[in-house]
Amino acid sequence: MAASWSCSSMAMTFTIANYCSHPIWPGTLAGAGTPQLSTTGFRLDPGQTAQLAAPAGWSGRIWARTGCVFDADGAGVCQTGDCGGRVECRGAGAAPPATLFEVTLGRGGGEDFYDVSLVDGYNLPVVAIPRAAAACNATGCMADLNRCKCTHERAPRHRHLAIAGADDDDVECGGGGAIACRSACEAFGQDRYCCAGEYGTPAACRPTAYSAIFKTACPRAYSYAYDDSTSTFTCKAAYDYTIAFCLPTSGYACSY
């Protein structure tokens, strides 16, 4: 079953697909100088897809919220990725940790720039697949970091990043307790992890043992703020991006 929102002046589409075993609530946020999409938040049940139209030159991000409960007026809260306690995000961004798809669409047939970012942490596996006249690279993070990579008892450093579910304080691998994985910046708030202050340049802010957790599992995704060289992709005027959460191939073997 598919849902769609459209506008006659739109130039391309985002096809958002939920392969997870549970509902998700995608959220969208436009960058400065570009309009919000026709919806900024909605529910997507397992197996559903939704298409959102976007104008040439649109810039912004798309993510998925989990564990949401909303009332009839659209007010509520999500366990991960919350955007101001509303179904529609209305210009509010994702509360970290959240896996983000980020894109700037080209104009007049120019190049798109896109990435999947774990700089604000991780909550779900996602892959972004552009469709264009010429072949373009897919990117994303297909590993299920919640299942083991940031929580395993054999790597106690990792457990500082894990967020347990409301009813489960056990976040060891296989325990099912982790619902998201913080970035080191979010977990510790230190400039060296946040690429801030004296660490606010590419030369000063370097990979850490914590960003390596993300990079090892998801080599194409941003693992920290200046991880540009292996994480930003370009595509010549894509006409659709499929943004798929929890693809069946998202399984990831624990390794340390």
BAROGU-496445 format. One record per residue (C-alpha): residue number from 0; x, y, z; residue in one letter. Coordinates in pm, 1 decimal, decimal comma. Layout:
BAROGU-496445
(kemar NUM; (X; Y; Z); 'a')
...
end
This chain:
BAROGU-496445
(kemar 0; (0,0; 0,0; 0,0); 'm')
(kemar 1; (139,6; 338,4; -91,5); 'a')
(kemar 2; (69,5; 694,1; 8,7); 'a')
(kemar 3; (162,8; 997,7; -198,0); 's')
(kemar 4; (174,0; 1374,4; -183,4); 'w')
(kemar 5; (233,0; 1576,8; -497,6); 's')
(kemar 6; (253,0; 1923,6; -649,3); 'c')
(kemar 7; (253,2; 2005,0; -1020,8); 's')
(kemar 8; (563,8; 2225,5; -995,7); 's')
(kemar 9; (777,5; 1952,4; -840,0); 'm')
(kemar 10; (1076,7; 1814,6; -1031,1); 'a')
(kemar 11; (1155,7; 1483,7; -862,7); 'm')
(kemar 12; (1036,9; 1244,8; -592,8); 't')
(kemar 13; (1156,7; 1081,8; -273,7); 'f')
(kemar 14; (1016,9; 728,5; -241,2); 't')
(kemar 15; (1026,8; 633,3; 127,3); 'i')
(kemar 16; (990,3; 262,5; 203,0); 'a')
(kemar 17; (939,7; 86,7; 536,8); 'n')
(kemar 18; (1088,8; -262,8; 544,5); 'y')
(kemar 19; (1093,9; -263,1; 925,9); 'c')
(kemar 20; (875,6; -500,8; 1127,7); 's')
(kemar 21; (719,9; -203,0; 1306,6); 'h')
(kemar 22; (572,3; 134,0; 1207,3); 'p')
(kemar 23; (797,6; 431,4; 1148,2); 'i')
(kemar 24; (714,1; 800,1; 1130,4); 'w')
(kemar 25; (930,4; 966,0; 861,0); 'p')
(kemar 26; (1016,4; 1330,1; 918,9); 'g')
(kemar 27; (1142,4; 1589,5; 673,4); 't')
(kemar 28; (1323,6; 1918,4; 726,0); 'l')
(kemar 29; (1407,5; 2170,9; 454,1); 'a')
(kemar 30; (1738,0; 2353,4; 455,2); 'g')
(kemar 31; (1768,0; 2731,3; 464,2); 'a')
(kemar 32; (1621,3; 2899,3; 158,5); 'g')
(kemar 33; (1417,4; 2601,9; 35,7); 't')
(kemar 34; (1049,3; 2526,5; 108,0); 'p')
(kemar 35; (922,4; 2254,1; 337,3); 'q')
(kemar 36; (783,6; 1952,8; 151,0); 'l')
(kemar 37; (408,6; 1900,6; 130,9); 's')
(kemar 38; (425,7; 1690,6; 446,4); 't')
(kemar 39; (688,7; 1714,0; 719,4); 't')
(kemar 40; (586,5; 1400,3; 909,3); 'g')
(kemar 41; (357,7; 1098,8; 878,3); 'f')
(kemar 42; (312,3; 733,6; 977,7); 'r')
(kemar 43; (434,0; 453,6; 754,2); 'l')
(kemar 44; (338,0; 97,7; 845,6); 'd')
(kemar 45; (546,9; -212,2; 763,7); 'p')
(kemar 46; (549,0; -277,6; 389,6); 'g')
(kemar 47; (422,4; 67,4; 298,5); 'q')
(kemar 48; (584,5; 324,4; 72,6); 't')
(kemar 49; (518,0; 696,1; 31,6); 'a')
(kemar 50; (620,9; 937,5; -241,2); 'q')
(kemar 51; (707,7; 1299,3; -168,3); 'l')
(kemar 52; (760,4; 1546,9; -451,1); 'a')
(kemar 53; (1045,1; 1799,4; -429,5); 'a')
(kemar 54; (1146,4; 2100,1; -640,2); 'p')
(kemar 55; (1476,2; 2142,0; -821,3); 'a')
(kemar 56; (1734,9; 2286,5; -586,1); 'g')
(kemar 57; (1564,1; 2150,4; -274,0); 'w')
(kemar 58; (1795,0; 2091,9; 21,1); 's')
(kemar 59; (1715,0; 1911,8; 343,8); 'g')
(kemar 60; (1707,5; 1590,6; 538,6); 'r')
(kemar 61; (1479,0; 1291,2; 586,9); 'i')
(kemar 62; (1480,5; 1048,1; 878,3); 'w')
(kemar 63; (1251,6; 799,1; 1052,8); 'a')
(kemar 64; (1111,5; 824,9; 1404,9); 'r')
(kemar 65; (1033,3; 514,1; 1610,3); 't')
(kemar 66; (813,8; 427,8; 1908,2); 'g')
(kemar 67; (575,6; 719,2; 1851,8); 'c')
(kemar 68; (241,8; 775,3; 2024,8); 'v')
(kemar 69; (25,6; 1064,6; 1902,3); 'f')
(kemar 70; (-322,9; 1178,2; 1999,9); 'd')
(kemar 71; (-603,1; 1278,1; 1762,1); 'a')
(kemar 72; (-458,3; 1629,3; 1736,1); 'd')
(kemar 73; (-116,5; 1499,6; 1628,1); 'g')
(kemar 74; (57,2; 1575,4; 1957,8); 'a')
(kemar 75; (271,1; 1313,7; 2130,1); 'g')
(kemar 76; (622,7; 1181,4; 2160,1); 'v')
(kemar 77; (863,0; 940,8; 1986,1); 'c')
(kemar 78; (1129,4; 723,1; 2146,7); 'q')
(kemar 79; (1381,9; 817,4; 1876,0); 't')
(kemar 80; (1407,2; 1097,0; 1620,6); 'g')
(kemar 81; (1136,6; 1311,5; 1781,9); 'd')
(kemar 82; (1079,0; 1653,2; 1623,6); 'c')
(kemar 83; (901,0; 1871,8; 1873,8); 'g')
(kemar 84; (634,1; 1626,4; 1983,3); 'g')
(kemar 85; (414,5; 1648,9; 1670,8); 'r')
(kemar 86; (330,2; 1416,0; 1381,3); 'v')
(kemar 87; (420,4; 1700,3; 1143,7); 'e')
(kemar 88; (768,4; 1826,7; 1222,8); 'c')
(kemar 89; (686,6; 2178,2; 1095,6); 'r')
(kemar 90; (1045,2; 2294,7; 1063,9); 'g')
(kemar 91; (1180,0; 2107,1; 1367,9); 'a')
(kemar 92; (1475,1; 1871,4; 1323,8); 'g')
(kemar 93; (1532,2; 1523,4; 1462,2); 'a')
(kemar 94; (1633,2; 1491,0; 1825,5); 'a')
(kemar 95; (1952,1; 1281,9; 1828,4); 'p')
(kemar 96; (2031,6; 1003,0; 1795,2); 'p')
(kemar 97; (1884,8; 957,2; 1446,7); 'a')
(kemar 98; (2012,7; 824,1; 1114,9); 't')
(kemar 99; (1981,8; 1106,8; 859,2); 'l')
(kemar 100; (1955,1; 1115,2; 481,7); 'f')
(kemar 101; (2079,2; 1454,9; 361,3); 'e')
(kemar 102; (2053,1; 1591,3; 6,9); 'v')
(kemar 103; (2093,4; 1903,7; -201,3); 't')
(kemar 104; (1927,9; 1868,3; -541,1); 'l')
(kemar 105; (2083,9; 2029,4; -845,2); 'g')
(kemar 106; (1916,2; 2287,8; -1064,3); 'r')
(kemar 107; (1882,3; 2276,4; -1440,5); 'g')
(kemar 108; (2023,2; 1926,8; -1469,8); 'g')
(kemar 109; (2311,6; 1999,0; -1233,7); 'g')
(kemar 110; (2459,9; 1757,3; -982,7); 'e')
(kemar 111; (2289,0; 1643,4; -664,5); 'd')
(kemar 112; (2493,9; 1603,1; -346,6); 'f')
(kemar 113; (2373,6; 1346,3; -93,1); 'y')
(kemar 114; (2484,8; 1142,0; 206,6); 'd')
(kemar 115; (2370,1; 931,7; 499,6); 'v')
(kemar 116; (2493,5; 1072,6; 829,2); 's')
(kemar 117; (2555,8; 914,1; 1167,9); 'l')
(kemar 118; (2702,9; 1238,2; 1304,8); 'v')
(kemar 119; (2386,3; 1276,1; 1514,7); 'd')
(kemar 120; (2388,9; 907,1; 1607,4); 'g')
(kemar 121; (2192,5; 610,7; 1475,1); 'y')
(kemar 122; (1842,9; 475,1; 1521,6); 'n')
(kemar 123; (1761,6; 265,2; 1211,7); 'l')
(kemar 124; (1934,1; 109,1; 911,1); 'p')
(kemar 125; (1872,3; 308,1; 590,7); 'v')
(kemar 126; (1989,9; 295,6; 232,3); 'v')
(kemar 127; (1943,2; 574,0; -25,1); 'a')
(kemar 128; (1925,9; 471,1; -390,9); 'i')
(kemar 129; (1917,8; 742,6; -660,1); 'p')
(kemar 130; (1762,3; 677,6; -998,9); 'r')
(kemar 131; (1892,8; 886,6; -1288,4); 'a')
(kemar 132; (1971,3; 867,1; -1658,4); 'a')
(kemar 133; (2326,5; 761,1; -1569,8); 'a')
(kemar 134; (2419,8; 516,9; -1294,4); 'a')
(kemar 135; (2469,2; 673,8; -949,3); 'c')
(kemar 136; (2598,6; 523,6; -626,4); 'n')
(kemar 137; (2372,4; 404,9; -349,3); 'a')
(kemar 138; (2477,7; 491,4; 2,9); 't')
(kemar 139; (2361,1; 427,9; 356,1); 'g')
(kemar 140; (2408,1; 231,0; 671,9); 'c')
(kemar 141; (2262,2; -116,8; 641,2); 'm')
(kemar 142; (2407,1; -254,0; 964,9); 'a')
(kemar 143; (2180,2; -299,9; 1265,6); 'd')
(kemar 144; (2396,5; -116,1; 1516,7); 'l')
(kemar 145; (2128,5; -144,8; 1784,8); 'n')
(kemar 146; (2155,1; -521,4; 1778,6); 'r')
(kemar 147; (2519,7; -544,7; 1871,2); 'c')
(kemar 148; (2777,0; -301,2; 1740,5); 'k')
(kemar 149; (2733,8; -25,7; 1999,7); 'c')
(kemar 150; (2620,1; -249,0; 2286,0); 't')
(kemar 151; (2823,5; -569,3; 2300,0); 'h')
(kemar 152; (2965,8; -684,3; 2634,5); 'e')
(kemar 153; (3298,3; -762,8; 2463,9); 'r')
(kemar 154; (3336,9; -393,3; 2380,0); 'a')
(kemar 155; (3241,9; -204,3; 2698,9); 'p')
(kemar 156; (3341,3; 129,6; 2542,8); 'r')
(kemar 157; (3053,1; 87,6; 2300,4); 'h')
(kemar 158; (2786,8; 61,4; 2571,4); 'r')
(kemar 159; (2834,3; 429,8; 2660,6); 'h')
(kemar 160; (2663,1; 501,4; 2328,6); 'l')
(kemar 161; (2360,6; 274,7; 2365,7); 'a')
(kemar 162; (2011,4; 394,9; 2457,2); 'i')
(kemar 163; (1795,0; 130,2; 2617,4); 'a')
(kemar 164; (1423,7; 89,6; 2558,0); 'g')
(kemar 165; (1188,8; 216,0; 2826,6); 'a')
(kemar 166; (1127,4; -134,1; 2960,1); 'd')
(kemar 167; (1474,1; -281,0; 2920,9); 'd')
(kemar 168; (1797,7; -168,4; 3084,2); 'd')
(kemar 169; (1992,6; -464,6; 2942,3); 'd')
(kemar 170; (2165,0; -352,9; 2623,7); 'v')
(kemar 171; (2404,7; -638,8; 2571,1); 'e')
(kemar 172; (2415,9; -789,0; 2224,9); 'c')
(kemar 173; (2104,0; -993,8; 2158,9); 'g')
(kemar 174; (1922,1; -855,1; 2459,7); 'g')
(kemar 175; (1692,8; -642,3; 2244,5); 'g')
(kemar 176; (1724,4; -346,8; 2477,0); 'g')
(kemar 177; (1898,0; -89,4; 2253,8); 'a')
(kemar 178; (1669,4; 138,4; 2052,2); 'i')
(kemar 179; (1937,3; 381,1; 1933,5); 'a')
(kemar 180; (2309,0; 450,4; 1940,3); 'c')
(kemar 181; (2444,5; 791,6; 2042,3); 'r')
(kemar 182; (2733,2; 964,7; 1874,1); 's')
(kemar 183; (3029,1; 1034,1; 2102,1); 'a')
(kemar 184; (2942,2; 1404,5; 2077,3); 'c')
(kemar 185; (2593,4; 1339,7; 2213,3); 'e')
(kemar 186; (2716,9; 1093,8; 2476,5); 'a')
(kemar 187; (3004,6; 1300,1; 2618,1); 'f')
(kemar 188; (2958,9; 1656,9; 2490,3); 'g')
(kemar 189; (3333,1; 1710,2; 2448,4); 'q')
(kemar 190; (3471,8; 1939,8; 2177,4); 'd')
(kemar 191; (3707,2; 1674,4; 2040,4); 'r')
(kemar 192; (3407,8; 1450,9; 1963,3); 'y')
(kemar 193; (3182,1; 1737,4; 1847,2); 'c')
(kemar 194; (3443,9; 1903,0; 1620,2); 'c')
(kemar 195; (3387,9; 2227,2; 1811,5); 'a')
(kemar 196; (3608,8; 2490,9; 1975,5); 'g')
(kemar 197; (3977,1; 2422,6; 1912,1); 'e')
(kemar 198; (3870,0; 2105,2; 1726,6); 'y')
(kemar 199; (3652,0; 2298,3; 1482,8); 'g')
(kemar 200; (3859,2; 2236,7; 1168,0); 't')
(kemar 201; (3919,9; 1927,8; 952,9); 'p')
(kemar 202; (4287,5; 1927,7; 1054,4); 'a')
(kemar 203; (4210,6; 1934,0; 1426,9); 'a')
(kemar 204; (3907,1; 1705,0; 1439,6); 'c')
(kemar 205; (4011,9; 1353,8; 1349,3); 'r')
(kemar 206; (3847,5; 1009,8; 1368,2); 'p')
(kemar 207; (3819,5; 858,4; 1717,0); 't')
(kemar 208; (3766,9; 511,1; 1855,1); 'a')
(kemar 209; (3396,2; 597,8; 1881,4); 'y')
(kemar 210; (3353,7; 725,6; 1525,4); 's')
(kemar 211; (3539,0; 411,1; 1412,4); 'a')
(kemar 212; (3252,1; 202,6; 1553,4); 'i')
(kemar 213; (3020,7; 365,3; 1298,3); 'f')
(kemar 214; (3272,9; 372,4; 1013,7); 'k')
(kemar 215; (3365,5; 6,4; 1043,7); 't')
(kemar 216; (3001,3; -98,3; 1029,5); 'a')
(kemar 217; (2891,0; 159,9; 771,4); 'c')
(kemar 218; (3188,3; 268,2; 557,3); 'p')
(kemar 219; (2980,7; 487,7; 323,3); 'r')
(kemar 220; (2809,2; 689,4; 597,2); 'a')
(kemar 221; (2935,3; 997,9; 778,0); 'y')
(kemar 222; (3088,6; 886,8; 1107,4); 's')
(kemar 223; (3193,9; 1233,4; 1230,6); 'y')
(kemar 224; (3161,4; 1592,7; 1107,5); 'a')
(kemar 225; (3461,6; 1601,3; 870,7); 'y')
(kemar 226; (3423,9; 1255,0; 722,2); 'd')
(kemar 227; (3359,9; 1403,2; 375,1); 'd')
(kemar 228; (3597,0; 1216,1; 146,6); 's')
(kemar 229; (3428,0; 875,8; 173,6); 't')
(kemar 230; (3075,3; 985,7; 263,4); 's')
(kemar 231; (2948,7; 1254,7; 23,0); 't')
(kemar 232; (2818,7; 1137,6; -315,0); 'f')
(kemar 233; (2708,5; 1314,4; -632,0); 't')
(kemar 234; (2455,2; 1223,4; -898,0); 'c')
(kemar 235; (2369,0; 1396,4; -1224,7); 'k')
(kemar 236; (2006,1; 1508,6; -1182,2); 'a')
(kemar 237; (1838,4; 1207,2; -1021,5); 'a')
(kemar 238; (1463,1; 1190,3; -1078,1); 'y')
(kemar 239; (1394,0; 972,7; -773,8); 'd')
(kemar 240; (1562,7; 871,9; -449,1); 'y')
(kemar 241; (1439,4; 555,5; -281,1); 't')
(kemar 242; (1503,2; 588,0; 92,2); 'i')
(kemar 243; (1456,2; 241,3; 237,9); 'a')
(kemar 244; (1455,2; 171,1; 610,6); 'f')
(kemar 245; (1539,5; -177,7; 745,3); 'c')
(kemar 246; (1603,1; -353,6; 416,4); 'l')
(kemar 247; (1606,3; -735,2; 458,6); 'p')
(kemar 248; (1983,8; -735,4; 403,2); 't')
(kemar 249; (2032,8; -513,9; 711,4); 's')
(kemar 250; (2163,8; -799,3; 924,5); 'g')
(kemar 251; (2517,5; -744,1; 1049,5); 'y')
(kemar 252; (2746,3; -994,2; 1212,4); 'a')
(kemar 253; (2902,9; -880,4; 1539,4); 'c')
(kemar 254; (3277,3; -841,6; 1494,9); 's')
(kemar 255; (3543,8; -663,3; 1704,0); 'y')
end
